[in-house]
Amino acid sequence: MDFFQECWIGRSKVNKYKLMIETARASREHIKDELSKKGLKVRDNAIKDLKKTLKIKEGKYDSATMTYCKLRCQVEATAHRMKLVLITFCKHPSFFGYT
């Protein structure tokens, strides 16, 4: 799997957990009158667990994104250097058969 796919998967997982947290909060507010204190505590603990998981996923996503960006910068810098080398080499008279 290349880094672009890894970044895309990481971003989708982060978005999924954000939506899960929003849904859990909305449903908690909607049914808080129907739940007992124990039920609310269980729901709050589930939301906390989702937040922890979200932080872990965001950390992995950030590190994957940074790695991908570093590699892209290195590739672009290398391509630029190669271009400069070719331009310099092509200007040299020996390239055209002159000595």
Backbone atoms as SQL, in Angstrom:
CREATE TABLE atoms (id INTEGER PRIMARY KEY, chain TEXT, resi INTEGER, resn TEXT, atom TEXT, x REAL, y REAL, z REAL);
INSERT INTO atoms VALUES
  (1, 'A', 1, 'MET', 'N', 0.852, -1.171, 0.000),
  (2, 'A', 1, 'MET', 'CA', 0.000, 0.000, 0.000),
  (3, 'A', 1, 'MET', 'C', 0.898, 1.236, 0.000),
  (4, 'A', 2, 'ASP', 'N', 0.635, 2.172, -0.888),
  (5, 'A', 2, 'ASP', 'CA', 1.458, 3.369, -0.915),
  (6, 'A', 2, 'ASP', 'C', 0.964, 4.386, 0.116),
  (7, 'A', 3, 'PHE', 'N', 1.729, 5.445, 0.264),
  (8, 'A', 3, 'PHE', 'CA', 1.428, 6.414, 1.310),
  (9, 'A', 3, 'PHE', 'C', 0.151, 7.186, 1.036),
  (10, 'A', 4, 'PHE', 'N', -0.168, 7.404, -0.237),
  (11, 'A', 4, 'PHE', 'CA', -1.399, 8.110, -0.547),
  (12, 'A', 4, 'PHE', 'C', -2.606, 7.321, -0.052),
  (13, 'A', 5, 'GLN', 'N', -2.602, 6.011, -0.288),
  (14, 'A', 5, 'GLN', 'CA', -3.703, 5.171, 0.181),
  (15, 'A', 5, 'GLN', 'C', -3.752, 5.157, 1.699),
  (16, 'A', 6, 'GLU', 'N', -2.573, 5.085, 2.331),
  (17, 'A', 6, 'GLU', 'CA', -2.523, 5.076, 3.790),
  (18, 'A', 6, 'GLU', 'C', -3.096, 6.364, 4.367),
  (19, 'A', 7, 'CYS', 'N', -2.762, 7.481, 3.745),
  (20, 'A', 7, 'CYS', 'CA', -3.310, 8.764, 4.201),
  (21, 'A', 7, 'CYS', 'C', -4.820, 8.814, 4.006),
  (22, 'A', 8, 'TRP', 'N', -5.288, 8.326, 2.861),
  (23, 'A', 8, 'TRP', 'CA', -6.722, 8.334, 2.586),
  (24, 'A', 8, 'TRP', 'C', -7.467, 7.467, 3.592),
  (25, 'A', 9, 'ILE', 'N', -6.925, 6.270, 3.880),
  (26, 'A', 9, 'ILE', 'CA', -7.565, 5.378, 4.851),
  (27, 'A', 9, 'ILE', 'C', -7.564, 6.010, 6.238),
  (28, 'A', 10, 'GLY', 'N', -6.437, 6.614, 6.611),
  (29, 'A', 10, 'GLY', 'CA', -6.362, 7.273, 7.915),
  (30, 'A', 10, 'GLY', 'C', -7.370, 8.394, 8.055),
  (31, 'A', 11, 'ARG', 'N', -7.493, 9.209, 6.992),
  (32, 'A', 11, 'ARG', 'CA', -8.453, 10.322, 7.034),
  (33, 'A', 11, 'ARG', 'C', -9.878, 9.794, 7.143),
  (34, 'A', 12, 'SER', 'N', -10.186, 8.706, 6.437),
  (35, 'A', 12, 'SER', 'CA', -11.545, 8.165, 6.501),
  (36, 'A', 12, 'SER', 'C', -11.842, 7.592, 7.886),
  (37, 'A', 13, 'LYS', 'N', -10.840, 6.976, 8.532),
  (38, 'A', 13, 'LYS', 'CA', -11.054, 6.452, 9.881),
  (39, 'A', 13, 'LYS', 'C', -11.271, 7.588, 10.873),
  (40, 'A', 14, 'VAL', 'N', -10.502, 8.658, 10.739),
  (41, 'A', 14, 'VAL', 'CA', -10.677, 9.810, 11.627),
  (42, 'A', 14, 'VAL', 'C', -12.075, 10.388, 11.449),
  (43, 'A', 15, 'ASN', 'N', -12.497, 10.562, 10.208),
  (44, 'A', 15, 'ASN', 'CA', -13.838, 11.097, 9.953),
  (45, 'A', 15, 'ASN', 'C', -14.918, 10.178, 10.501),
  (46, 'A', 16, 'LYS', 'N', -14.709, 8.864, 10.382),
  (47, 'A', 16, 'LYS', 'CA', -15.690, 7.897, 10.889),
  (48, 'A', 16, 'LYS', 'C', -15.849, 8.040, 12.401),
  (49, 'A', 17, 'TYR', 'N', -14.732, 8.135, 13.128),
  (50, 'A', 17, 'TYR', 'CA', -14.820, 8.255, 14.579),
  (51, 'A', 17, 'TYR', 'C', -15.401, 9.597, 15.008),
  (52, 'A', 18, 'LYS', 'N', -15.130, 10.658, 14.255),
  (53, 'A', 18, 'LYS', 'CA', -15.745, 11.953, 14.573),
  (54, 'A', 18, 'LYS', 'C', -17.260, 11.865, 14.435),
  (55, 'A', 19, 'LEU', 'N', -17.721, 11.219, 13.376),
  (56, 'A', 19, 'LEU', 'CA', -19.168, 11.053, 13.185),
  (57, 'A', 19, 'LEU', 'C', -19.781, 10.178, 14.273),
  (58, 'A', 20, 'MET', 'N', -19.047, 9.144, 14.689),
  (59, 'A', 20, 'MET', 'CA', -19.557, 8.273, 15.754),
  (60, 'A', 20, 'MET', 'C', -19.718, 9.052, 17.059),
  (61, 'A', 21, 'ILE', 'N', -18.745, 9.911, 17.363),
  (62, 'A', 21, 'ILE', 'CA', -18.823, 10.713, 18.591),
  (63, 'A', 21, 'ILE', 'C', -20.001, 11.681, 18.515),
  (64, 'A', 22, 'GLU', 'N', -20.160, 12.345, 17.366),
  (65, 'A', 22, 'GLU', 'CA', -21.285, 13.274, 17.204),
  (66, 'A', 22, 'GLU', 'C', -22.619, 12.553, 17.356),
  (67, 'A', 23, 'THR', 'N', -22.724, 11.372, 16.774),
  (68, 'A', 23, 'THR', 'CA', -23.958, 10.590, 16.856),
  (69, 'A', 23, 'THR', 'C', -24.227, 10.148, 18.292),
  (70, 'A', 24, 'ALA', 'N', -23.173, 9.709, 18.979),
  (71, 'A', 24, 'ALA', 'CA', -23.341, 9.265, 20.369),
  (72, 'A', 24, 'ALA', 'C', -23.779, 10.423, 21.259),
  (73, 'A', 25, 'ARG', 'N', -23.191, 11.597, 21.047),
  (74, 'A', 25, 'ARG', 'CA', -23.591, 12.768, 21.848),
  (75, 'A', 25, 'ARG', 'C', -25.039, 13.161, 21.567),
  (76, 'A', 26, 'ALA', 'N', -25.396, 13.177, 20.294),
  (77, 'A', 26, 'ALA', 'CA', -26.767, 13.557, 19.928),
  (78, 'A', 26, 'ALA', 'C', -27.778, 12.557, 20.480),
  (79, 'A', 27, 'SER', 'N', -27.465, 11.275, 20.380),
  (80, 'A', 27, 'SER', 'CA', -28.405, 10.277, 20.876),
  (81, 'A', 27, 'SER', 'C', -28.489, 10.325, 22.394),
  (82, 'A', 28, 'ARG', 'N', -27.377, 10.642, 23.062),
  (83, 'A', 28, 'ARG', 'CA', -27.385, 10.755, 24.528),
  (84, 'A', 28, 'ARG', 'C', -28.321, 11.882, 24.952),
  (85, 'A', 29, 'GLU', 'N', -28.212, 13.014, 24.291),
  (86, 'A', 29, 'GLU', 'CA', -29.071, 14.149, 24.625),
  (87, 'A', 29, 'GLU', 'C', -30.540, 13.835, 24.327),
  (88, 'A', 30, 'HIS', 'N', -30.753, 13.071, 23.296),
  (89, 'A', 30, 'HIS', 'CA', -32.122, 12.761, 22.888),
  (90, 'A', 30, 'HIS', 'C', -32.808, 11.790, 23.858),
  (91, 'A', 31, 'ILE', 'N', -32.053, 10.829, 24.396),
  (92, 'A', 31, 'ILE', 'CA', -32.680, 9.805, 25.239),
  (93, 'A', 31, 'ILE', 'C', -32.255, 9.885, 26.706),
  (94, 'A', 32, 'LYS', 'N', -31.678, 11.008, 27.121),
  (95, 'A', 32, 'LYS', 'CA', -31.196, 11.086, 28.502),
  (96, 'A', 32, 'LYS', 'C', -32.322, 11.002, 29.525),
  (97, 'A', 33, 'ASP', 'N', -33.523, 11.408, 29.168),
  (98, 'A', 33, 'ASP', 'CA', -34.646, 11.307, 30.094),
  (99, 'A', 33, 'ASP', 'C', -35.085, 9.854, 30.297),
  (100, 'A', 34, 'GLU', 'N', -34.872, 9.029, 29.297),
  (101, 'A', 34, 'GLU', 'CA', -35.306, 7.634, 29.354),
  (102, 'A', 34, 'GLU', 'C', -34.283, 6.715, 30.030),
  (103, 'A', 35, 'LEU', 'N', -33.025, 7.148, 30.100),
  (104, 'A', 35, 'LEU', 'CA', -31.975, 6.301, 30.677),
  (105, 'A', 35, 'LEU', 'C', -31.802, 6.567, 32.169),
  (106, 'A', 36, 'SER', 'N', -31.364, 5.538, 32.869),
  (107, 'A', 36, 'SER', 'CA', -31.036, 5.703, 34.283),
  (108, 'A', 36, 'SER', 'C', -29.656, 6.348, 34.387),
  (109, 'A', 37, 'LYS', 'N', -29.242, 6.676, 35.617),
  (110, 'A', 37, 'LYS', 'CA', -27.917, 7.259, 35.810),
  (111, 'A', 37, 'LYS', 'C', -26.824, 6.290, 35.360),
  (112, 'A', 38, 'LYS', 'N', -27.056, 5.008, 35.617),
  (113, 'A', 38, 'LYS', 'CA', -26.083, 3.996, 35.201),
  (114, 'A', 38, 'LYS', 'C', -25.995, 3.934, 33.678),
  (115, 'A', 39, 'GLY', 'N', -27.131, 4.019, 33.024),
  (116, 'A', 39, 'GLY', 'CA', -27.151, 4.014, 31.558),
  (117, 'A', 39, 'GLY', 'C', -26.437, 5.219, 30.975),
  (118, 'A', 40, 'LEU', 'N', -26.649, 6.392, 31.613),
  (119, 'A', 40, 'LEU', 'CA', -25.954, 7.601, 31.151),
  (120, 'A', 40, 'LEU', 'C', -24.445, 7.478, 31.359),
  (121, 'A', 41, 'LYS', 'N', -24.063, 6.879, 32.497),
  (122, 'A', 41, 'LYS', 'CA', -22.632, 6.713, 32.768),
  (123, 'A', 41, 'LYS', 'C', -21.997, 5.771, 31.745),
  (124, 'A', 42, 'VAL', 'N', -22.704, 4.695, 31.409),
  (125, 'A', 42, 'VAL', 'CA', -22.206, 3.770, 30.386),
  (126, 'A', 42, 'VAL', 'C', -22.053, 4.502, 29.050),
  (127, 'A', 43, 'ARG', 'N', -23.034, 5.310, 28.702),
  (128, 'A', 43, 'ARG', 'CA', -22.988, 6.074, 27.448),
  (129, 'A', 43, 'ARG', 'C', -21.817, 7.060, 27.463),
  (130, 'A', 44, 'ASP', 'N', -21.609, 7.729, 28.614),
  (131, 'A', 44, 'ASP', 'CA', -20.486, 8.675, 28.727),
  (132, 'A', 44, 'ASP', 'C', -19.139, 7.958, 28.614),
  (133, 'A', 45, 'ASN', 'N', -19.041, 6.779, 29.225),
  (134, 'A', 45, 'ASN', 'CA', -17.800, 6.012, 29.113),
  (135, 'A', 45, 'ASN', 'C', -17.539, 5.579, 27.671),
  (136, 'A', 46, 'ALA', 'N', -18.587, 5.230, 26.969),
  (137, 'A', 46, 'ALA', 'CA', -18.438, 4.852, 25.559),
  (138, 'A', 46, 'ALA', 'C', -17.949, 6.038, 24.728),
  (139, 'A', 47, 'ILE', 'N', -18.476, 7.229, 25.033),
  (140, 'A', 47, 'ILE', 'CA', -18.036, 8.436, 24.328),
  (141, 'A', 47, 'ILE', 'C', -16.574, 8.721, 24.640),
  (142, 'A', 48, 'LYS', 'N', -16.165, 8.536, 25.916),
  (143, 'A', 48, 'LYS', 'CA', -14.757, 8.735, 26.280),
  (144, 'A', 48, 'LYS', 'C', -13.857, 7.763, 25.526),
  (145, 'A', 49, 'ASP', 'N', -14.282, 6.514, 25.424),
  (146, 'A', 49, 'ASP', 'CA', -13.497, 5.522, 24.690),
  (147, 'A', 49, 'ASP', 'C', -13.371, 5.902, 23.211),
  (148, 'A', 50, 'LEU', 'N', -14.455, 6.395, 22.647),
  (149, 'A', 50, 'LEU', 'CA', -14.395, 6.839, 21.257),
  (150, 'A', 50, 'LEU', 'C', -13.430, 8.014, 21.091),
  (151, 'A', 51, 'LYS', 'N', -13.430, 8.922, 22.070),
  (152, 'A', 51, 'LYS', 'CA', -12.503, 10.054, 22.004),
  (153, 'A', 51, 'LYS', 'C', -11.051, 9.592, 22.082),
  (154, 'A', 52, 'LYS', 'N', -10.775, 8.612, 22.947),
  (155, 'A', 52, 'LYS', 'CA', -9.416, 8.066, 23.034),
  (156, 'A', 52, 'LYS', 'C', -9.000, 7.431, 21.716),
  (157, 'A', 53, 'THR', 'N', -9.896, 6.642, 21.153),
  (158, 'A', 53, 'THR', 'CA', -9.610, 5.992, 19.877),
  (159, 'A', 53, 'THR', 'C', -9.393, 7.032, 18.787),
  (160, 'A', 54, 'LEU', 'N', -10.192, 8.097, 18.818),
  (161, 'A', 54, 'LEU', 'CA', -10.045, 9.166, 17.837),
  (162, 'A', 54, 'LEU', 'C', -8.671, 9.817, 17.944),
  (163, 'A', 55, 'LYS', 'N', -8.208, 10.068, 19.168),
  (164, 'A', 55, 'LYS', 'CA', -6.879, 10.670, 19.337),
  (165, 'A', 55, 'LYS', 'C', -5.788, 9.763, 18.780),
  (166, 'A', 56, 'ILE', 'N', -5.927, 8.464, 19.014),
  (167, 'A', 56, 'ILE', 'CA', -4.940, 7.506, 18.484),
  (168, 'A', 56, 'ILE', 'C', -4.962, 7.533, 16.961),
  (169, 'A', 57, 'LYS', 'N', -6.151, 7.495, 16.382),
  (170, 'A', 57, 'LYS', 'CA', -6.272, 7.497, 14.922),
  (171, 'A', 57, 'LYS', 'C', -5.738, 8.796, 14.331),
  (172, 'A', 58, 'GLU', 'N', -6.027, 9.934, 14.996),
  (173, 'A', 58, 'GLU', 'CA', -5.509, 11.207, 14.507),
  (174, 'A', 58, 'GLU', 'C', -3.988, 11.230, 14.551),
  (175, 'A', 59, 'GLY', 'N', -3.411, 10.657, 15.609),
  (176, 'A', 59, 'GLY', 'CA', -1.959, 10.600, 15.711),
  (177, 'A', 59, 'GLY', 'C', -1.357, 9.775, 14.593),
  (178, 'A', 60, 'LYS', 'N', -1.965, 8.627, 14.309),
  (179, 'A', 60, 'LYS', 'CA', -1.469, 7.789, 13.215),
  (180, 'A', 60, 'LYS', 'C', -1.648, 8.491, 11.873),
  (181, 'A', 61, 'TYR', 'N', -2.782, 9.158, 11.715),
  (182, 'A', 61, 'TYR', 'CA', -3.044, 9.870, 10.460),
  (183, 'A', 61, 'TYR', 'C', -2.041, 10.993, 10.274),
  (184, 'A', 62, 'ASP', 'N', -1.771, 11.751, 11.346),
  (185, 'A', 62, 'ASP', 'CA', -0.814, 12.849, 11.253),
  (186, 'A', 62, 'ASP', 'C', 0.579, 12.342, 10.907),
  (187, 'A', 63, 'SER', 'N', 0.992, 11.235, 11.535),
  (188, 'A', 63, 'SER', 'CA', 2.332, 10.727, 11.243),
  (189, 'A', 63, 'SER', 'C', 2.411, 10.203, 9.806),
  (190, 'A', 64, 'ALA', 'N', 1.351, 9.551, 9.337),
  (191, 'A', 64, 'ALA', 'CA', 1.338, 9.061, 7.954),
  (192, 'A', 64, 'ALA', 'C', 1.355, 10.229, 6.977),
  (193, 'A', 65, 'THR', 'N', 0.600, 11.268, 7.280),
  (194, 'A', 65, 'THR', 'CA', 0.556, 12.442, 6.416),
  (195, 'A', 65, 'THR', 'C', 1.916, 13.125, 6.367),
  (196, 'A', 66, 'MET', 'N', 2.550, 13.260, 7.530),
  (197, 'A', 66, 'MET', 'CA', 3.861, 13.896, 7.569),
  (198, 'A', 66, 'MET', 'C', 4.879, 13.078, 6.782),
  (199, 'A', 67, 'THR', 'N', 4.842, 11.762, 6.928),
  (200, 'A', 67, 'THR', 'CA', 5.762, 10.907, 6.191),
  (201, 'A', 67, 'THR', 'C', 5.537, 11.064, 4.688),
  (202, 'A', 68, 'TYR', 'N', 4.277, 11.067, 4.285),
  (203, 'A', 68, 'TYR', 'CA', 3.953, 11.220, 2.866),
  (204, 'A', 68, 'TYR', 'C', 4.437, 12.565, 2.345),
  (205, 'A', 69, 'CYS', 'N', 4.210, 13.633, 3.114),
  (206, 'A', 69, 'CYS', 'CA', 4.632, 14.969, 2.680),
  (207, 'A', 69, 'CYS', 'C', 6.155, 15.056, 2.588),
  (208, 'A', 70, 'LYS', 'N', 6.853, 14.463, 3.554),
  (209, 'A', 70, 'LYS', 'CA', 8.315, 14.470, 3.504),
  (210, 'A', 70, 'LYS', 'C', 8.814, 13.741, 2.260),
  (211, 'A', 71, 'LEU', 'N', 8.216, 12.594, 1.974),
  (212, 'A', 71, 'LEU', 'CA', 8.627, 11.841, 0.796),
  (213, 'A', 71, 'LEU', 'C', 8.333, 12.607, -0.488),
  (214, 'A', 72, 'ARG', 'N', 7.176, 13.252, -0.557),
  (215, 'A', 72, 'ARG', 'CA', 6.845, 14.039, -1.749),
  (216, 'A', 72, 'ARG', 'C', 7.844, 15.178, -1.938),
  (217, 'A', 73, 'CYS', 'N', 8.225, 15.830, -0.850),
  (218, 'A', 73, 'CYS', 'CA', 9.206, 16.913, -0.941),
  (219, 'A', 73, 'CYS', 'C', 10.556, 16.377, -1.413),
  (220, 'A', 74, 'GLN', 'N', 10.958, 15.218, -0.906),
  (221, 'A', 74, 'GLN', 'CA', 12.219, 14.619, -1.325),
  (222, 'A', 74, 'GLN', 'C', 12.179, 14.243, -2.804),
  (223, 'A', 75, 'VAL', 'N', 11.063, 13.698, -3.249),
  (224, 'A', 75, 'VAL', 'CA', 10.928, 13.329, -4.661),
  (225, 'A', 75, 'VAL', 'C', 11.011, 14.571, -5.535),
  (226, 'A', 76, 'GLU', 'N', 10.310, 15.620, -5.143),
  (227, 'A', 76, 'GLU', 'CA', 10.334, 16.851, -5.936),
  (228, 'A', 76, 'GLU', 'C', 11.720, 17.477, -5.944),
  (229, 'A', 77, 'ALA', 'N', 12.400, 17.462, -4.795),
  (230, 'A', 77, 'ALA', 'CA', 13.754, 18.019, -4.732),
  (231, 'A', 77, 'ALA', 'C', 14.710, 17.203, -5.600),
  (232, 'A', 78, 'THR', 'N', 14.593, 15.892, -5.566),
  (233, 'A', 78, 'THR', 'CA', 15.445, 15.031, -6.381),
  (234, 'A', 78, 'THR', 'C', 15.174, 15.256, -7.866),
  (235, 'A', 79, 'ALA', 'N', 13.934, 15.377, -8.239),
  (236, 'A', 79, 'ALA', 'CA', 13.583, 15.633, -9.639),
  (237, 'A', 79, 'ALA', 'C', 14.158, 16.976, -10.094),
  (238, 'A', 80, 'HIS', 'N', 14.084, 17.969, -9.229),
  (239, 'A', 80, 'HIS', 'CA', 14.633, 19.283, -9.555),
  (240, 'A', 80, 'HIS', 'C', 16.151, 19.197, -9.739),
  (241, 'A', 81, 'ARG', 'N', 16.823, 18.472, -8.839),
  (242, 'A', 81, 'ARG', 'CA', 18.276, 18.317, -8.960),
  (243, 'A', 81, 'ARG', 'C', 18.649, 17.586, -10.252),
  (244, 'A', 82, 'MET', 'N', 17.894, 16.555, -10.579),
  (245, 'A', 82, 'MET', 'CA', 18.161, 15.815, -11.815),
  (246, 'A', 82, 'MET', 'C', 17.974, 16.713, -13.038),
  (247, 'A', 83, 'LYS', 'N', 16.979, 17.544, -12.982),
  (248, 'A', 83, 'LYS', 'CA', 16.733, 18.475, -14.080),
  (249, 'A', 83, 'LYS', 'C', 17.911, 19.426, -14.238),
  (250, 'A', 84, 'LEU', 'N', 18.412, 19.938, -13.115),
  (251, 'A', 84, 'LEU', 'CA', 19.566, 20.837, -13.164),
  (252, 'A', 84, 'LEU', 'C', 20.809, 20.119, -13.699),
  (253, 'A', 85, 'VAL', 'N', 21.000, 18.873, -13.281),
  (254, 'A', 85, 'VAL', 'CA', 22.149, 18.103, -13.767),
  (255, 'A', 85, 'VAL', 'C', 22.042, 17.896, -15.273),
  (256, 'A', 86, 'LEU', 'N', 20.866, 17.526, -15.748),
  (257, 'A', 86, 'LEU', 'CA', 20.684, 17.313, -17.185),
  (258, 'A', 86, 'LEU', 'C', 20.892, 18.593, -17.979),
  (259, 'A', 87, 'ILE', 'N', 20.393, 19.705, -17.459),
  (260, 'A', 87, 'ILE', 'CA', 20.577, 20.985, -18.149),
  (261, 'A', 87, 'ILE', 'C', 22.063, 21.326, -18.223),
  (262, 'A', 88, 'THR', 'N', 22.753, 21.137, -17.101),
  (263, 'A', 88, 'THR', 'CA', 24.180, 21.432, -17.055),
  (264, 'A', 88, 'THR', 'C', 24.946, 20.506, -17.983),
  (265, 'A', 89, 'PHE', 'N', 24.603, 19.224, -17.957),
  (266, 'A', 89, 'PHE', 'CA', 25.293, 18.240, -18.785),
  (267, 'A', 89, 'PHE', 'C', 25.051, 18.506, -20.269),
  (268, 'A', 90, 'CYS', 'N', 23.819, 18.849, -20.616),
  (269, 'A', 90, 'CYS', 'CA', 23.486, 19.088, -22.021),
  (270, 'A', 90, 'CYS', 'C', 24.174, 20.335, -22.565),
  (271, 'A', 91, 'LYS', 'N', 24.527, 21.278, -21.734),
  (272, 'A', 91, 'LYS', 'CA', 25.225, 22.481, -22.172),
  (273, 'A', 91, 'LYS', 'C', 26.712, 22.224, -22.406),
  (274, 'A', 92, 'HIS', 'N', 27.197, 21.129, -21.859),
  (275, 'A', 92, 'HIS', 'CA', 28.623, 20.827, -21.994),
  (276, 'A', 92, 'HIS', 'C', 28.902, 20.421, -23.452),
  (277, 'A', 93, 'PRO', 'N', 30.004, 20.917, -24.043),
  (278, 'A', 93, 'PRO', 'CA', 30.295, 20.626, -25.465),
  (279, 'A', 93, 'PRO', 'C', 30.478, 19.134, -25.764),
  (280, 'A', 94, 'SER', 'N', 30.944, 18.350, -24.807),
  (281, 'A', 94, 'SER', 'CA', 31.166, 16.934, -25.080),
  (282, 'A', 94, 'SER', 'C', 29.847, 16.192, -25.308),
  (283, 'A', 95, 'PHE', 'N', 28.751, 16.765, -24.874),
  (284, 'A', 95, 'PHE', 'CA', 27.449, 16.146, -25.078),
  (285, 'A', 95, 'PHE', 'C', 27.105, 16.072, -26.575),
  (286, 'A', 96, 'PHE', 'N', 27.549, 17.071, -27.313),
  (287, 'A', 96, 'PHE', 'CA', 27.251, 17.134, -28.739),
  (288, 'A', 96, 'PHE', 'C', 28.362, 16.539, -29.609),
  (289, 'A', 97, 'GLY', 'N', 29.355, 15.924, -28.967),
  (290, 'A', 97, 'GLY', 'CA', 30.442, 15.266, -29.717),
  (291, 'A', 97, 'GLY', 'C', 31.652, 16.149, -29.929),
  (292, 'A', 98, 'TYR', 'N', 31.610, 17.378, -29.380),
  (293, 'A', 98, 'TYR', 'CA', 32.763, 18.258, -29.493),
  (294, 'A', 98, 'TYR', 'C', 33.672, 18.031, -28.297),
  (295, 'A', 99, 'THR', 'N', 34.955, 18.131, -28.505),
  (296, 'A', 99, 'THR', 'CA', 35.890, 17.987, -27.378),
  (297, 'A', 99, 'THR', 'C', 36.617, 19.257, -27.093);
